[in-house]
């Protein structure tokens, strides 16, 4: 294959265009194995039906033909499969932020239809004896018209009808794995449809509940908040009929917005299906309930993009827009035309970090500061050896992931007639300009390096980090001496690693790019900042975290020497001091250093919400350790929540609310009844106590 025709690569294979047929792509394995050939042969002999064939759409990217080596051995080295164009990750639609940016008119009706189409595709697979196995949002793509395509099909579990051999799916994400498989070795387990059906229900729940995971919530027990794997294994469905040690997160939509039939199926899947997997609703049942719920949707009189179930007395999306400080989950046509759906509320006081790249002046770089706003959430934790207060008092909670970052064919004909929703041609305003084609940019700029460079930034802006990396790669081939393009590619690699199940290799590649940047431009403060942030992430799973933490601190030190007023670098260094102190058990020195950095950051930028959040966390832990008042901590968390809400940063707002709830302990319930009233007021009496002295 021509290396220049590569569309991308992963750990096992690389994907190439097929010049003779634009409708196909070729997937070629790095190290072809006989078991792959046998599995692909079985798949070709028994393809599933395509429930969206009537719409001219491929719903399952199934292998179409084997590729064999030309060295005379005739061994299978890969396969041809349909090329999928113009589609997005499912995450882009159930995450309100990315949905608003990339497809603002994808309303609640479209979300229901997307869920139905996923169920139809999964039903087609089950009907032929296949299991997806690794059900998750990353192997399902969706279009602007609610059509879906299941991809990465060669990783599915396959049963050979001729030999009865089973080719297993050896991977799985805990968030979508049923309780009976949590902690198991997937390479030694034969999956069954009921295992897929658990993941299907999670995906449907996230699509219809604004990305909320069904097992997310504020932990009400003692000790550390359990991870999703433990919650699922225990059957702690937050919205179910059984008492569980979690409360729904304040920022999640009300459970009642779901049609009653859907609520009933979720309870059946996650409660009854916990101990009896065969009771989980199958794909056909979900299709029927989703169609019923879709037919029950009514249109809001105030905003025709608001669709809600007719069992409700009022529009929940209008109420939610108010709760989110004016950020409408489904903006109106007029709001999008005026680009109000993209505006922060109010505009953030963030310094401009983009500098226009001039075609004839390569020293003036168009810098896309990818990592300045990216950070891993830190929850209230304290080394166990230092927990001197009662476990009840030191109650650690965690906000659920807002993910905020996707069987025989009963009812198939019912779906085929209306599986595609039309894209309204009136909606000519797009939320973010589409990345330009190579030819258009090159023609406009007259410089191929600048063309690829700018196109990389365009892809980065719309969140297509793989596309950004591909264009930065091409720019580097044309000019390997430009420091800024290495920095931007490193930042894009960092973003890719954030959503990877195996991030280490990508983090290491990012560090290589930051090293190249500094080799070409030693005084690049942003490169030290970005490299420090990557080293912090590596420390989270490193066998020697202290070394990585210390190297991260050194990078932040260098960044600050070059730019002493970089508030973000101070915040990040403070976080590392905090984590290193926990690892070493030296709270006194490390926590003092962390608070010092947060103080300095706030003296530079009083709107640096993350500094308030992290300082509040550290102050709370110190108060618990010393037995002193935690009022200052609560005030910091209150200020952080207020700033995050005004800035439209819902994920961090949610995190701040969770930490306030921790600090308020037994008064958490009264706080959660109206959190906005508390956080939007001036520092005041905490729920359950008198006026401050």
Buried (B, 14 or more C-beta within 10 A) or exposed (E): BEEEEBBEBEEBBBBBBBEEEEEBBBBBBEEBEEEBBBBBBBBBEBBBBBBBEBBEBBBBBBBBEBBBEEEEEEBBBBBBBBBBEEBBBBBBBBBBBBBBBBBBBBBBBBBBBBBBBBBBBBBBBBBBBBBBBBBBBBBBBBBBBBBBBBBBBBBBBBBBEEEEEBBBBBEBBBBBBBBBBBEEEBEEBEBBBBBBBBBBBBBBBBBBBBBBBBBBBBBBBEEBBBBBBBBBBBBBBBBBEEEBBBBBBBBBBEBEBBBBBBBEBBBBBBBBBBEEBEBBBBBBBBBBBBBBBBEBBEBBEEBEBBBBBEBBEEBBBBEBBEBBBBBBBBBBBEBBEEEBBBEBBEEBEBEEEEEEBEBEEBEEBBBBBBBBEBBEBBBBBBBEEEBEBEEEEBBBBBBBBBBBBBBEBBBBEBBBEEBBBEBEEEBEBBBBEEBBEBEEBBEEBEBBBBBBBBBBBBBBBBBBBBBBBBBBBBBBEBBEEBBBBBBBBBBBBBBBBBBBEEBEEBBEBBBBBBBBBBEBBEEBBBBBBBBBBBBBBBBEEBEEBEEBBBBBBBBBEBBBEBBEEBBBBBBBBBBBBBBBBBBBEEBEEBBBBBBBBBEBBBEBBEBBBBBBBBBBBBBBBBBBBEEEEBBBBBBBBBBBBBBBBBBBBBBBBBBBBBBBBBBBBEBBEEBBEEBBEBBEEEBEEBBEEEEEE
